[in-house]
Amino acid sequence: MKSNAMSTENIHVEALNQIVSDEQQSLAQKVNALIEKYRVLEVELEKKSNLHLTAFHIGNAINDGIYLIDLDGIIIDANQSYTNLTGLHRSEIIGHHAQKIAQMYFDVNEAISIQSLKTLSKRSQMTRARKTKKELLVTSTPLFNETGQLISVLTVIRDITEINALRDQLSTNEELNVRYKEEVAFLRQNQIGQTTMIGQSVSMQSLREQIQQIGQVNATVLVTGETGVGKEVVAREIHKMSTRKDGPYIKVNCAAIPENLIESELFGYEKGAFTGADQKQKVGMFEMADGGTILLDEIGELPLRVQSKLLRVLQEKEYFRVGGTTSVKVDVRVVAATNRDLKQEVLNGRFRDDLYYRLHVIPLIVPPLRERGEDIRLLSEYFLEKYNRKYGVRRFFGRNTMQVFSAYDWPGNVRELENVIERLAVIARSDEILSSEAMSIIGSYVTTDMQEQEKTPLKVAVAALERQMIEDALQETGSTYKAAKRLGVNQSTVVRKAQQYGIDRWGERKE
């Protein structure tokens, strides 16, 4: 019995030892599994740490600034480009709240990274760094782990100062292109046949020959003549006949631009050059005309301080923009026009003599309309056709209407003739434009004798018109000198005609 009891006990001990052994083996396996798990976690942690370090090492090699915030909005890291763009040292930002940094050093009310943290979405904004004055585009993106939990917010800042400068330059170039297109359209619209200079008189034929002769050279041209003779038409014809015909044609009316703006309009300015200037560069008229022709109409109105700058352009083919330090080189042909006697202006001290001689390389004189009376009919027919098309009418001149035009001196020259014909095309009572209607517009020189326009001989009508014009001029001016100036004739002519028609110096007819 005793032997059986011991045998049973041994079996129990062996079973217990087996259980203990199994438990130890299982525990060892678990410990080994835990060790392996911790080893894997350690490797993953090291990988993530290395990945973080690698990301910011890469970030330091690019121009965009990068910073990272944790779930509390604290900046935990930033790359070198961030400090370069913002002017902030790492010690000023690491460990500080992003909202505090934003309000202290940027032109924003709330940090975009904080907005991204709150909304769990990608957000962008434009701002300016107060230290470096750089314009920045800031984009914040929330980062999530594999389980979808937010772990941090990554913010990238990009310097757009240069981009804005390029955008302004592009805008300037677009304005320049629009101006070029306008000038090309202007040329095409005004090209009628081979020339826009209408006239068969000897003086006009001579002027046309001179224009053709100088077309192949780039010398400066000075066009002179009375108001309204067509100096701008001559300038445009010079451009069209020149080797620069495919380049821009820019017209500047020097009398129409305020004196304090004329320099910046002609030569442009750098951004912020003066109070009221746009915060971007402005291209001047000379730069727009590069490769083409610029017409300086009413050149006699140019201020003396601008005349010196224009002289430099003519001599050196370069100038400085207002507020600029770099010279701008241009290849421009200058055509100047004026109704003033520039030589007399030089004597009076209102025009530089050196500039006058620079402009007076090739002088062209446009004759007044009264000296080329044979062109009046051609011009009248041309203008009438123009306004018939414009107003959808079919006007034509009556039998004696052209005689009235030929008898008139046209102090306003071609411009006055065009204005009169446009008015007649509008107000004529029928398609036929009568001589009485023409006389009613030309200073209201209508007499009882001339109202019988279809019956009155030409000499009588002309004499009546001449007498009425002299009477009106003397009555309004009170002197033969002023009357002659108004009528565009010599004083001796007024005195002689007044005596012939029995008119005193006050415009009253003698008994």
Steps between C-alpha positions, in 0.01 A plus 500: 500500500782727592667432169188593309468826691853603415447417141194724484690784669780476248250521221354815655845654541593420143171647380557813706853529369365466147243769562765731645726425208220573255418824680864607499527422132181693427618791714834501324326505166285792611802685632681437175194617309484816709870560449455455125198734503694767689791453263270551201345804665845636570596449135177667382555787741854543373372489143240765575758712675737463207214573260421820688864603496533408134189707409641811661844437351328493162302809601821687566604439142197673347398863488159453661475547874360212710389481864312237702261547792368242748141451610534790748608744226861508618768529231721193536728540200582726202745490212771748408299655215230598750749707697636654178156604377370631832817637658419302817760284676406145601530597867229762445247248369571144624290433809278805443135499405439557127225756569734717706769488229247587230367807681847628592682455169241471221212709363226255602238473774520122536772253405395288204648192673264554793207529257607172342532341843147609593331404173709187427527625141756652266500883519690774315548876537725782380692710751811712543798439727554819699874453543597415142205680329455193281159407363419138583253232399439277806338154474429275801413128470391271788692169529327177610637155601391160366197494726382844395608682814637855463866509600619848387457782245761570233523857364683605184574866422602620155658832406273664239674839498678414175183345360311823567778697333478273197123540503537879497750473215257276313224755557726773362583288197132431443427874510781551251360232271155658516652835409684343206179338378312829530765680299500231230120517482523879486738485205289250312183700559656817366665349194276601211651408166869579479487816707288697744644829373234635268591770254623566148635849551864572420581555868347165604673312221830652611431405865414145399826469305698620801334239722584222256858623482559500875311174557812283473700693760446529874578868545287713730226699326342829607155559350371857522186672385187677618243337722290248315714462186554128558840472668398173664401358160845591369667334801299184451590502130870531589470189718306307237756580230799412721685178570332506842149461359456160669601643838283694746381854434446696822345847510555729798323834531740697719241772560237256630713348781539694830850640547560295816419175317658552158842360599357179649267455202784533251767306685312286754587455867616239747251377758464735794705767320278780632187560703197372313699266277375146455683234698627355176720609215344714226619483140533840334393604150856486367538140613167415340622652173824298499567382146247743356408868490386744767316821414553782749212726404498858636871465582512872580298431818768272645640633833867598502596234758359228275664652191844416641401137548359483148830639370684211666266250333569655160875504557565181696191287420458430870343649813415427863148436624378729775653364820713253303874436512536278193493655154242386246621475141250565221502502122238761414452744217375834629258712300419830669215730400406853598308805384740727687805678366759302696782731392316789660432285807876445528558876490234544769672244724210255492671235290853360513709595199694170504174304495365720220797419278471131586136503391559719197692232307229456236240781509167450323252785461135408444332779297172651623182414314458852360828455310383181330148588402497239222498231773182626665269308267693173544499533878134598509394201292713270714354627828144495366538136396642421844204650686245362258623155603513594867146642522336286231405794276550583131592869498649678199615856441277751320612687193644806679602343832855431394535863388419608855767263637756629250429863591556440871851531651460208745697632800448159665632330186418134426367436850249782464398377154434151635296633792289716269428212263409265786254757629352550153459124457293496819287817473441531124124521431532276194761284333620805308722724712422856393747786496278695741529219753878503462516879547277483808761279668813682385467784748139585398620708205162506329384820334183588321681487168651156577166347597426503127779244465367342185467839323793701634813516281811352663693829523211674676457211745871491580513876551197491729652219705835680523338828608290329768803315640704821524212684666453228763872474571538876548190524719621222728867601522490879461828519309626416153799318649289260709249459218780404261632247751157344538441486125847364431606780264733799510390820673550692175248267331236579763562874472481490121185285489330709769562815296374321188172402670460825689545351849659696787733354760205410724334291234231756418411578140554862398215697344 
